[in-house]
Amino acid sequence: MTTQDYAHHTQIVTPFHRVLLPLLLLTLIGAAVNLYLSWGDHERVYSASLILVLVICTALSALLARMSATKAQDRAIRVEENLRHFVMTGKLLDPRLEIRQVIGLRFASDAEFVALAKKAADEKLSEDAIKRAVQQWRPDTYRV
């Protein structure tokens, strides 16, 4: 695996991004085409519409499960970075920092973390701007 840095820090979860999502998209298209083709046939339209509804529900379930997992990770990252800041300074992170900023700060090395956190709060830096400002990248390989 390449060393993690700004250019190489995003992660693709192959079973989700490259298998499940394309299959769900193809199934959704197929279910929509099936409903369209059976629109005039009263014997098939009911089952075709049920299939489409089930595919939509399955796709929403997959997306909501993914969003719930990343939301839980975001909360854990906030706690971890708050503790990290407290250990270094004896103070919690600036309350002006938004969760996306804290998520960007997790990549900063200990040497630049405190100064970058202050700069991010003072200048309202975006998550991307914070990541770009990191000089010594601290990898996070557990994020999904």
Helices and strands as residue ranges (DSSP letters): G 6-8, H 14-14, I 15-20, H 21-37, H 45-89, H 99-105, H 110-123, H 127-133
